[in-house]
């Protein structure tokens, strides 16, 4: 984690200039609300008040979770690879949205338990799936650190390829169980209060899921103050990869969009590793999962979108892009007070 030493605060002067630019536009002050705040935040991240998000990429980390054997999901682990290959072929939900919003999609095998034949899936496999958290640790501490490094490296590669903004995505059957387990520990909330039905469990399935999480916490005894300990004992390689992508965004000064609950759990882990990482995150929506709002509140970020989204793959996160595009159209080219020969609004 020595690379996190390179994380510095965003550029306050660039953010100030972006705020001044907003205030010069001929409209009531702050009237685009949180959208103005995000454009200012991106200016600070990039160090340039001339904000650009022309090149954008959804990075989808794909991994399998051993806890699936506890009957906590409606489908089996083969679906992880099926959807990953659909993403690689360009036919999944995230691809359709990316096409609509002018983004690229990068699927990453960071821990699937099978091997894809698709050359379009980036192979960064740390291990073929995790252990069953209800019976022991998901992974070793070294594997967790290695998976985080994968995410940091991908952020660095994206920076070299001149991407302006990244969206976190994931695909991994069983990952609402791992993320709920982590949220339970980080938030110090009983598992039954943070655990939802995921992709669609019946009542018996939900009881099994809650029971598996309770056993996982009891058996592994994670240290809530040690992000790597919590991640290695309860998490998944997909969560670890997204944690690294958030940290990498802060290292390489690229804004990274939080998607839903699983992505937000990864963001919370990144903030626990380095609190400055929060300043490089953009929050898109609040997940329909029970702890979706609480995990965002724990890292001090507010969502723009409240629409009951829970598809995953980065689909909620990528929905932020057209909102930012709309705000930037005003930021760049709307009339200004001096052009209108109109007195500016004043701050009270």
Order of alpha helices (4+ residues) and beta strands (2+ residues): alpha-alpha-beta-alpha-alpha-beta-beta-alpha-beta-alpha-alpha-alpha-alpha-alpha-beta-alpha-beta-alpha-alpha-alpha-alpha
